[in-house]
């Protein structure tokens, strides 16, 4: 029976294996190149490293000034995630659980409409507004931008989860004298842990890897994030590819480790939202 099932799904397995190879191959090339010397890379770009040149990681960290860039990325990512999860969870709670508010579906539709519009649509007016408010070239300005960009998908996911929780829980808590804040923080919010983790991963990957917004809304080198810091490895006439790939590996590693650690919660969040929503 097992061989029959494999035979029936053979073509699907082949497609999945090919897709996995297409995804993994660039990552393997990046890691292998990061431990080559520049001379070995020029001699054989796709060959295996022999010997290993681990020094690239130290050189990339120092030459690229990645410490300052990493601090900027950590501040932006951490501040944005706190703002997105805090405001998104509360906004979705109001939309999903305040049944007496008749405009809640309209508010939800307005937030979801943000998923349709690309961020570049409002780039020019947003740039002008940031300058007028004195938020251009500041971390607070970028955090506000990331919060606005991350709220639509965050509210959408949280709302679907809140709707899957029986409303009788709210009524029982109110009968026992629980306030609305107690209901949210001690009863409802802990029940949507998979949704919280899913939103954290979705938003963190986008913010950590973002190149566009820091490029447009900052001008000082002291405000560069890690993706912007990679530009330092590209010269006018030549590029040190091994050091560039070493820096890229170091940048990708935290998000990769976070995903591996939290992937169970993320999968639970996506599947539960799809089934119950």
ABEGO torsion letter per residue (X at the ends): XAAAAAAAAAAAAAAAAAAAAAAAAAAAAAAAAAABBAAAAAABAABBBOBBBAAAAAAAAAAAGAAAAAAAAAAAAAAAAAAAAAAAAAAAAAAAABAABAAAAAAAAAAAAAAABBAAAAAAAAAAAAAAAGABGBAAAAAAAAAAAAAAAAAAAAAAAAAABBAAAAAAAAAAGBBAAAAAAAAAAAAAAAAAAAAAAAAAAAAAABAAAAAAABABAAABBAAAAAAAABBAABBBAAAAAAAAAAAAAAAAAAAAAAAAAAAAAAAAAAAAX
